[in-house]
Each structure stands twice: as C-alpha cells, then as structure tokens.
C-alpha cells in the first residue's frame, strides 16, 4: 500500500481507489470541473505522478488546447470546430447568441467571436490511456447547447484529436 497526495484531489491509497473523482480547479481565471477516472481499484504511483504533472501545468495545456481549436477552425480540411460554429450560427437566432456575438461588430466575424467565447467547462483525466490522457470540453453556453468542442491530448498536452460531441 502506498499513499500518494495529488493537488486538489487529496490522498490516494494506490491499492484502494475509486473509479471516479471530481474536483473544481481554477484554470486561467475561472473554475473548471476536473475529473479523474480509473479502470480498476488499483493504480501505481507513476500514473499519479503523470496526473500531478498534468494538473500542475493545466493552465499551459489549456492554452495549447485553445490554439488547437483555432488551428482546427483555420484548417479548411478540418471539420470539427467549423461544424460546431456553423451549427450554432445556423440553428440559433442572433438574439439567442447576442451574449457572445456582437453582430454589429464588423471587425471580427461572428464565427471567430463564437470561438473566442468558448469556455473550458471540464477536463477529464484518464491515466490508463496514454493517447487520450486528457479530454478538454469547451462550450460557449452549457444552458443553451448540449454540444461541445472536445480536445483530446496525451499526457504531455499533444493533440490527439478534436471533435464536436454532445
């Protein structure tokens, strides 16, 4: 039995863990739900060290995720972010999006305003998955839409995939 203490999450007995933990962590100026997910009731300290390192650098990884979103939208061959933006601009009346889009602002296209309005709402951490170690969920308004821009990264914050999900 080994006891490991993770920032925000507290102490873990590596031989007796739960499948799911959830905390709120400040990330770049606002609170974000961060959940930690395990497949078994045991883990090793190395997996928790990876989680700790990721949490300690979460603000930087979130900034990288925002860049991945912007890059995905700018790539004409990519579909995820463009589909998310187009869907919401087509499905909602301008009045419904007025909190995030200023249609009178001719200097910034409505699509880019929507991307800028995306807020990180959740980070899921999966220490057993080396490819999709972290999942960043973004929304401009969780009460208005069920759809998310989802950015999946490895444990070093390198992009694995971006998708629109609900």
Biotite code that builds the C-alpha atoms (Angstrom):
import biotite.structure as struc

atoms = struc.array([
    struc.Atom([0.000, 0.000, 0.000], chain_id="A", res_id=1, res_name="UNK", atom_name="CA", element="C"),
    struc.Atom([1.299, 3.429, -0.964], chain_id="A", res_id=2, res_name="UNK", atom_name="CA", element="C"),
    struc.Atom([-0.278, 6.760, -0.125], chain_id="A", res_id=3, res_name="UNK", atom_name="CA", element="C"),
    struc.Atom([0.010, 9.437, -2.785], chain_id="A", res_id=4, res_name="UNK", atom_name="CA", element="C"),
    struc.Atom([-1.246, 13.004, -2.433], chain_id="A", res_id=5, res_name="UNK", atom_name="CA", element="C"),
    struc.Atom([-2.487, 14.794, -5.539], chain_id="A", res_id=6, res_name="UNK", atom_name="CA", element="C"),
    struc.Atom([-3.074, 18.547, -5.652], chain_id="A", res_id=7, res_name="UNK", atom_name="CA", element="C"),
    struc.Atom([-6.791, 19.352, -5.252], chain_id="A", res_id=8, res_name="UNK", atom_name="CA", element="C"),
    struc.Atom([-7.767, 15.666, -5.018], chain_id="A", res_id=9, res_name="UNK", atom_name="CA", element="C"),
    struc.Atom([-6.036, 14.779, -1.749], chain_id="A", res_id=10, res_name="UNK", atom_name="CA", element="C"),
    struc.Atom([-4.658, 11.425, -0.621], chain_id="A", res_id=11, res_name="UNK", atom_name="CA", element="C"),
    struc.Atom([-4.900, 8.183, -2.581], chain_id="A", res_id=12, res_name="UNK", atom_name="CA", element="C"),
    struc.Atom([-4.244, 4.695, -1.309], chain_id="A", res_id=13, res_name="UNK", atom_name="CA", element="C"),
    struc.Atom([-2.887, 3.229, -4.551], chain_id="A", res_id=14, res_name="UNK", atom_name="CA", element="C"),
    struc.Atom([-4.288, -0.210, -3.618], chain_id="A", res_id=15, res_name="UNK", atom_name="CA", element="C"),
    struc.Atom([-7.802, 1.072, -2.942], chain_id="A", res_id=16, res_name="UNK", atom_name="CA", element="C"),
    struc.Atom([-9.005, 3.794, -5.314], chain_id="A", res_id=17, res_name="UNK", atom_name="CA", element="C"),
    struc.Atom([-12.434, 4.707, -6.593], chain_id="A", res_id=18, res_name="UNK", atom_name="CA", element="C"),
    struc.Atom([-13.288, 4.699, -10.300], chain_id="A", res_id=19, res_name="UNK", atom_name="CA", element="C"),
    struc.Atom([-14.187, 8.396, -10.340], chain_id="A", res_id=20, res_name="UNK", atom_name="CA", element="C"),
    struc.Atom([-13.133, 11.585, -8.562], chain_id="A", res_id=21, res_name="UNK", atom_name="CA", element="C"),
    struc.Atom([-14.293, 15.138, -9.292], chain_id="A", res_id=22, res_name="UNK", atom_name="CA", element="C"),
    struc.Atom([-12.967, 18.491, -8.085], chain_id="A", res_id=23, res_name="UNK", atom_name="CA", element="C"),
    struc.Atom([-13.102, 22.113, -9.150], chain_id="A", res_id=24, res_name="UNK", atom_name="CA", element="C"),
    struc.Atom([-9.793, 23.732, -10.118], chain_id="A", res_id=25, res_name="UNK", atom_name="CA", element="C"),
    struc.Atom([-9.052, 27.343, -11.085], chain_id="A", res_id=26, res_name="UNK", atom_name="CA", element="C"),
    struc.Atom([-7.754, 27.421, -14.664], chain_id="A", res_id=27, res_name="UNK", atom_name="CA", element="C"),
    struc.Atom([-6.848, 30.683, -16.376], chain_id="A", res_id=28, res_name="UNK", atom_name="CA", element="C"),
    struc.Atom([-9.237, 32.780, -14.344], chain_id="A", res_id=29, res_name="UNK", atom_name="CA", element="C"),
    struc.Atom([-12.267, 30.541, -13.865], chain_id="A", res_id=30, res_name="UNK", atom_name="CA", element="C"),
    struc.Atom([-13.289, 27.359, -12.070], chain_id="A", res_id=31, res_name="UNK", atom_name="CA", element="C"),
    struc.Atom([-13.280, 24.167, -14.120], chain_id="A", res_id=32, res_name="UNK", atom_name="CA", element="C"),
    struc.Atom([-14.612, 20.737, -13.240], chain_id="A", res_id=33, res_name="UNK", atom_name="CA", element="C"),
    struc.Atom([-11.761, 18.213, -13.363], chain_id="A", res_id=34, res_name="UNK", atom_name="CA", element="C"),
    struc.Atom([-12.495, 14.515, -13.061], chain_id="A", res_id=35, res_name="UNK", atom_name="CA", element="C"),
    struc.Atom([-10.072, 11.670, -12.585], chain_id="A", res_id=36, res_name="UNK", atom_name="CA", element="C"),
    struc.Atom([-11.081, 8.275, -13.957], chain_id="A", res_id=37, res_name="UNK", atom_name="CA", element="C"),
    struc.Atom([-9.662, 4.814, -13.287], chain_id="A", res_id=38, res_name="UNK", atom_name="CA", element="C"),
    struc.Atom([-10.463, 1.412, -14.797], chain_id="A", res_id=39, res_name="UNK", atom_name="CA", element="C"),
    struc.Atom([-9.558, -0.631, -11.720], chain_id="A", res_id=40, res_name="UNK", atom_name="CA", element="C"),
    struc.Atom([-9.417, -0.155, -7.958], chain_id="A", res_id=41, res_name="UNK", atom_name="CA", element="C"),
    struc.Atom([-5.606, -0.041, -8.001], chain_id="A", res_id=42, res_name="UNK", atom_name="CA", element="C"),
    struc.Atom([-3.059, 2.230, -9.607], chain_id="A", res_id=43, res_name="UNK", atom_name="CA", element="C"),
    struc.Atom([0.636, 2.829, -9.345], chain_id="A", res_id=44, res_name="UNK", atom_name="CA", element="C"),
    struc.Atom([2.429, 5.962, -8.151], chain_id="A", res_id=45, res_name="UNK", atom_name="CA", element="C"),
    struc.Atom([3.843, 6.545, -11.660], chain_id="A", res_id=46, res_name="UNK", atom_name="CA", element="C"),
    struc.Atom([0.328, 7.051, -13.046], chain_id="A", res_id=47, res_name="UNK", atom_name="CA", element="C"),
    struc.Atom([-0.448, 9.502, -10.250], chain_id="A", res_id=48, res_name="UNK", atom_name="CA", element="C"),
    struc.Atom([2.814, 11.351, -10.914], chain_id="A", res_id=49, res_name="UNK", atom_name="CA", element="C"),
    struc.Atom([1.688, 11.837, -14.526], chain_id="A", res_id=50, res_name="UNK", atom_name="CA", element="C"),
    struc.Atom([-1.636, 13.205, -13.265], chain_id="A", res_id=51, res_name="UNK", atom_name="CA", element="C"),
    struc.Atom([0.137, 15.507, -10.823], chain_id="A", res_id=52, res_name="UNK", atom_name="CA", element="C"),
    struc.Atom([2.429, 16.851, -13.520], chain_id="A", res_id=53, res_name="UNK", atom_name="CA", element="C"),
    struc.Atom([-0.541, 17.452, -15.803], chain_id="A", res_id=54, res_name="UNK", atom_name="CA", element="C"),
    struc.Atom([-2.518, 19.252, -13.079], chain_id="A", res_id=55, res_name="UNK", atom_name="CA", element="C"),
    struc.Atom([0.495, 21.411, -12.223], chain_id="A", res_id=56, res_name="UNK", atom_name="CA", element="C"),
    struc.Atom([0.665, 22.510, -15.882], chain_id="A", res_id=57, res_name="UNK", atom_name="CA", element="C"),
    struc.Atom([-3.067, 22.601, -16.576], chain_id="A", res_id=58, res_name="UNK", atom_name="CA", element="C"),
    struc.Atom([-3.136, 26.314, -17.415], chain_id="A", res_id=59, res_name="UNK", atom_name="CA", element="C"),
    struc.Atom([-0.495, 25.846, -20.107], chain_id="A", res_id=60, res_name="UNK", atom_name="CA", element="C"),
    struc.Atom([-2.212, 22.756, -21.515], chain_id="A", res_id=61, res_name="UNK", atom_name="CA", element="C"),
    struc.Atom([-5.485, 24.680, -21.663], chain_id="A", res_id=62, res_name="UNK", atom_name="CA", element="C"),
    struc.Atom([-3.778, 27.449, -23.654], chain_id="A", res_id=63, res_name="UNK", atom_name="CA", element="C"),
    struc.Atom([-2.440, 24.812, -26.054], chain_id="A", res_id=64, res_name="UNK", atom_name="CA", element="C"),
    struc.Atom([-5.947, 23.369, -26.409], chain_id="A", res_id=65, res_name="UNK", atom_name="CA", element="C"),
    struc.Atom([-7.289, 26.804, -27.356], chain_id="A", res_id=66, res_name="UNK", atom_name="CA", element="C"),
    struc.Atom([-4.595, 27.049, -30.027], chain_id="A", res_id=67, res_name="UNK", atom_name="CA", element="C"),
    struc.Atom([-5.581, 23.614, -31.334], chain_id="A", res_id=68, res_name="UNK", atom_name="CA", element="C"),
    struc.Atom([-9.182, 24.865, -31.597], chain_id="A", res_id=69, res_name="UNK", atom_name="CA", element="C"),
    struc.Atom([-8.138, 27.998, -33.501], chain_id="A", res_id=70, res_name="UNK", atom_name="CA", element="C"),
    struc.Atom([-5.853, 25.976, -35.779], chain_id="A", res_id=71, res_name="UNK", atom_name="CA", element="C"),
    struc.Atom([-8.593, 23.436, -36.450], chain_id="A", res_id=72, res_name="UNK", atom_name="CA", element="C"),
    struc.Atom([-11.024, 26.182, -37.429], chain_id="A", res_id=73, res_name="UNK", atom_name="CA", element="C"),
    struc.Atom([-8.427, 27.806, -39.710], chain_id="A", res_id=74, res_name="UNK", atom_name="CA", element="C"),
    struc.Atom([-7.724, 24.493, -41.476], chain_id="A", res_id=75, res_name="UNK", atom_name="CA", element="C"),
    struc.Atom([-10.168, 24.269, -44.382], chain_id="A", res_id=76, res_name="UNK", atom_name="CA", element="C"),
    struc.Atom([-9.749, 20.476, -44.460], chain_id="A", res_id=77, res_name="UNK", atom_name="CA", element="C"),
    struc.Atom([-10.745, 20.101, -40.831], chain_id="A", res_id=78, res_name="UNK", atom_name="CA", element="C"),
    struc.Atom([-14.360, 19.810, -39.788], chain_id="A", res_id=79, res_name="UNK", atom_name="CA", element="C"),
    struc.Atom([-14.791, 19.631, -36.023], chain_id="A", res_id=80, res_name="UNK", atom_name="CA", element="C"),
    struc.Atom([-14.636, 23.270, -34.926], chain_id="A", res_id=81, res_name="UNK", atom_name="CA", element="C"),
    struc.Atom([-16.083, 24.587, -38.182], chain_id="A", res_id=82, res_name="UNK", atom_name="CA", element="C"),
    struc.Atom([-19.042, 22.188, -37.823], chain_id="A", res_id=83, res_name="UNK", atom_name="CA", element="C"),
    struc.Atom([-19.589, 23.329, -34.227], chain_id="A", res_id=84, res_name="UNK", atom_name="CA", element="C"),
    struc.Atom([-19.509, 27.019, -35.145], chain_id="A", res_id=85, res_name="UNK", atom_name="CA", element="C"),
    struc.Atom([-21.627, 26.676, -38.296], chain_id="A", res_id=86, res_name="UNK", atom_name="CA", element="C"),
    struc.Atom([-24.211, 24.553, -36.485], chain_id="A", res_id=87, res_name="UNK", atom_name="CA", element="C"),
    struc.Atom([-24.736, 27.131, -33.759], chain_id="A", res_id=88, res_name="UNK", atom_name="CA", element="C"),
    struc.Atom([-24.794, 30.150, -36.043], chain_id="A", res_id=89, res_name="UNK", atom_name="CA", element="C"),
    struc.Atom([-27.313, 28.428, -38.323], chain_id="A", res_id=90, res_name="UNK", atom_name="CA", element="C"),
    struc.Atom([-29.502, 26.940, -35.567], chain_id="A", res_id=91, res_name="UNK", atom_name="CA", element="C"),
    struc.Atom([-29.815, 29.942, -33.257], chain_id="A", res_id=92, res_name="UNK", atom_name="CA", element="C"),
    struc.Atom([-31.317, 33.336, -33.919], chain_id="A", res_id=93, res_name="UNK", atom_name="CA", element="C"),
    struc.Atom([-28.979, 36.307, -33.494], chain_id="A", res_id=94, res_name="UNK", atom_name="CA", element="C"),
    struc.Atom([-30.875, 37.298, -30.320], chain_id="A", res_id=95, res_name="UNK", atom_name="CA", element="C"),
    struc.Atom([-30.056, 33.930, -28.749], chain_id="A", res_id=96, res_name="UNK", atom_name="CA", element="C"),
    struc.Atom([-26.348, 34.382, -29.437], chain_id="A", res_id=97, res_name="UNK", atom_name="CA", element="C"),
    struc.Atom([-26.221, 38.091, -28.573], chain_id="A", res_id=98, res_name="UNK", atom_name="CA", element="C"),
    struc.Atom([-24.471, 37.380, -25.269], chain_id="A", res_id=99, res_name="UNK", atom_name="CA", element="C"),
    struc.Atom([-21.456, 36.019, -27.159], chain_id="A", res_id=100, res_name="UNK", atom_name="CA", element="C"),
    struc.Atom([-21.699, 37.529, -30.647], chain_id="A", res_id=101, res_name="UNK", atom_name="CA", element="C"),
    struc.Atom([-21.900, 41.222, -31.476], chain_id="A", res_id=102, res_name="UNK", atom_name="CA", element="C"),
    struc.Atom([-23.367, 41.122, -34.979], chain_id="A", res_id=103, res_name="UNK", atom_name="CA", element="C"),
    struc.Atom([-22.748, 44.890, -35.294], chain_id="A", res_id=104, res_name="UNK", atom_name="CA", element="C"),
    struc.Atom([-19.005, 44.369, -34.876], chain_id="A", res_id=105, res_name="UNK", atom_name="CA", element="C"),
    struc.Atom([-17.714, 44.313, -38.449], chain_id="A", res_id=106, res_name="UNK", atom_name="CA", element="C"),
    struc.Atom([-14.067, 43.863, -37.419], chain_id="A", res_id=107, res_name="UNK", atom_name="CA", element="C"),
    struc.Atom([-14.467, 40.315, -36.064], chain_id="A", res_id=108, res_name="UNK", atom_name="CA", element="C"),
    struc.Atom([-16.572, 37.748, -37.894], chain_id="A", res_id=109, res_name="UNK", atom_name="CA", element="C"),
    struc.Atom([-19.368, 36.133, -35.835], chain_id="A", res_id=110, res_name="UNK", atom_name="CA", element="C"),
    struc.Atom([-17.681, 32.734, -36.239], chain_id="A", res_id=111, res_name="UNK", atom_name="CA", element="C"),
    struc.Atom([-14.474, 33.975, -34.616], chain_id="A", res_id=112, res_name="UNK", atom_name="CA", element="C"),
    struc.Atom([-16.433, 35.667, -31.845], chain_id="A", res_id=113, res_name="UNK", atom_name="CA", element="C"),
    struc.Atom([-18.091, 32.337, -31.066], chain_id="A", res_id=114, res_name="UNK", atom_name="CA", element="C"),
    struc.Atom([-14.721, 30.587, -30.941], chain_id="A", res_id=115, res_name="UNK", atom_name="CA", element="C"),
    struc.Atom([-13.392, 33.288, -28.609], chain_id="A", res_id=116, res_name="UNK", atom_name="CA", element="C"),
    struc.Atom([-16.452, 32.813, -26.382], chain_id="A", res_id=117, res_name="UNK", atom_name="CA", element="C"),
    struc.Atom([-15.698, 29.121, -25.820], chain_id="A", res_id=118, res_name="UNK", atom_name="CA", element="C"),
    struc.Atom([-15.067, 28.375, -22.152], chain_id="A", res_id=119, res_name="UNK", atom_name="CA", element="C"),
    struc.Atom([-13.400, 25.329, -20.725], chain_id="A", res_id=120, res_name="UNK", atom_name="CA", element="C"),
    struc.Atom([-16.112, 23.553, -18.734], chain_id="A", res_id=121, res_name="UNK", atom_name="CA", element="C"),
    struc.Atom([-14.492, 20.200, -17.944], chain_id="A", res_id=122, res_name="UNK", atom_name="CA", element="C"),
    struc.Atom([-11.228, 18.304, -18.047], chain_id="A", res_id=123, res_name="UNK", atom_name="CA", element="C"),
    struc.Atom([-11.364, 14.537, -17.814], chain_id="A", res_id=124, res_name="UNK", atom_name="CA", element="C"),
    struc.Atom([-8.130, 12.755, -16.876], chain_id="A", res_id=125, res_name="UNK", atom_name="CA", element="C"),
    struc.Atom([-7.617, 9.093, -17.787], chain_id="A", res_id=126, res_name="UNK", atom_name="CA", element="C"),
    struc.Atom([-4.190, 7.958, -16.518], chain_id="A", res_id=127, res_name="UNK", atom_name="CA", element="C"),
    struc.Atom([-4.555, 4.478, -18.010], chain_id="A", res_id=128, res_name="UNK", atom_name="CA", element="C"),
    struc.Atom([-4.977, 5.894, -21.542], chain_id="A", res_id=129, res_name="UNK", atom_name="CA", element="C"),
    struc.Atom([-1.659, 7.134, -22.940], chain_id="A", res_id=130, res_name="UNK", atom_name="CA", element="C"),
    struc.Atom([-3.202, 8.539, -26.142], chain_id="A", res_id=131, res_name="UNK", atom_name="CA", element="C"),
    struc.Atom([-6.277, 10.289, -24.746], chain_id="A", res_id=132, res_name="UNK", atom_name="CA", element="C"),
    struc.Atom([-4.949, 11.077, -21.308], chain_id="A", res_id=133, res_name="UNK", atom_name="CA", element="C"),
    struc.Atom([-6.847, 14.380, -21.051], chain_id="A", res_id=134, res_name="UNK", atom_name="CA", element="C"),
    struc.Atom([-10.159, 15.452, -22.546], chain_id="A", res_id=135, res_name="UNK", atom_name="CA", element="C"),
    struc.Atom([-10.942, 19.170, -22.596], chain_id="A", res_id=136, res_name="UNK", atom_name="CA", element="C"),
    struc.Atom([-14.629, 20.072, -23.072], chain_id="A", res_id=137, res_name="UNK", atom_name="CA", element="C"),
    struc.Atom([-15.480, 23.578, -24.309], chain_id="A", res_id=138, res_name="UNK", atom_name="CA", element="C"),
    struc.Atom([-18.844, 25.315, -24.610], chain_id="A", res_id=139, res_name="UNK", atom_name="CA", element="C"),
    struc.Atom([-19.933, 28.899, -25.090], chain_id="A", res_id=140, res_name="UNK", atom_name="CA", element="C"),
    struc.Atom([-23.121, 28.278, -23.058], chain_id="A", res_id=141, res_name="UNK", atom_name="CA", element="C"),
    struc.Atom([-23.969, 24.940, -21.411], chain_id="A", res_id=142, res_name="UNK", atom_name="CA", element="C"),
    struc.Atom([-27.550, 26.094, -20.823], chain_id="A", res_id=143, res_name="UNK", atom_name="CA", element="C"),
    struc.Atom([-28.144, 26.886, -24.498], chain_id="A", res_id=144, res_name="UNK", atom_name="CA", element="C"),
    struc.Atom([-26.469, 23.917, -26.185], chain_id="A", res_id=145, res_name="UNK", atom_name="CA", element="C"),
    struc.Atom([-25.564, 20.333, -25.411], chain_id="A", res_id=146, res_name="UNK", atom_name="CA", element="C"),
    struc.Atom([-22.773, 20.344, -27.998], chain_id="A", res_id=147, res_name="UNK", atom_name="CA", element="C"),
    struc.Atom([-19.125, 20.657, -27.048], chain_id="A", res_id=148, res_name="UNK", atom_name="CA", element="C"),
    struc.Atom([-15.817, 21.181, -28.764], chain_id="A", res_id=149, res_name="UNK", atom_name="CA", element="C"),
    struc.Atom([-13.730, 18.324, -27.375], chain_id="A", res_id=150, res_name="UNK", atom_name="CA", element="C"),
    struc.Atom([-9.936, 18.403, -27.462], chain_id="A", res_id=151, res_name="UNK", atom_name="CA", element="C"),
    struc.Atom([-8.137, 15.168, -26.569], chain_id="A", res_id=152, res_name="UNK", atom_name="CA", element="C"),
    struc.Atom([-4.435, 15.194, -25.704], chain_id="A", res_id=153, res_name="UNK", atom_name="CA", element="C"),
    struc.Atom([-1.779, 12.848, -24.459], chain_id="A", res_id=154, res_name="UNK", atom_name="CA", element="C"),
    struc.Atom([-0.145, 13.302, -21.034], chain_id="A", res_id=155, res_name="UNK", atom_name="CA", element="C"),
    struc.Atom([2.188, 15.967, -22.468], chain_id="A", res_id=156, res_name="UNK", atom_name="CA", element="C"),
    struc.Atom([-0.644, 18.056, -23.900], chain_id="A", res_id=157, res_name="UNK", atom_name="CA", element="C"),
    struc.Atom([-0.002, 16.989, -27.502], chain_id="A", res_id=158, res_name="UNK", atom_name="CA", element="C"),
    struc.Atom([-3.102, 16.918, -29.668], chain_id="A", res_id=159, res_name="UNK", atom_name="CA", element="C"),
    struc.Atom([-4.641, 13.522, -30.386], chain_id="A", res_id=160, res_name="UNK", atom_name="CA", element="C"),
    struc.Atom([-7.977, 14.652, -31.835], chain_id="A", res_id=161, res_name="UNK", atom_name="CA", element="C"),
    struc.Atom([-10.633, 17.360, -31.886], chain_id="A", res_id=162, res_name="UNK", atom_name="CA", element="C"),
    struc.Atom([-14.339, 16.614, -32.256], chain_id="A", res_id=163, res_name="UNK", atom_name="CA", element="C"),
    struc.Atom([-17.789, 18.076, -31.839], chain_id="A", res_id=164, res_name="UNK", atom_name="CA", element="C"),
    struc.Atom([-19.676, 15.938, -29.349], chain_id="A", res_id=165, res_name="UNK", atom_name="CA", element="C"),
    struc.Atom([-22.845, 16.099, -27.314], chain_id="A", res_id=166, res_name="UNK", atom_name="CA", element="C"),
])
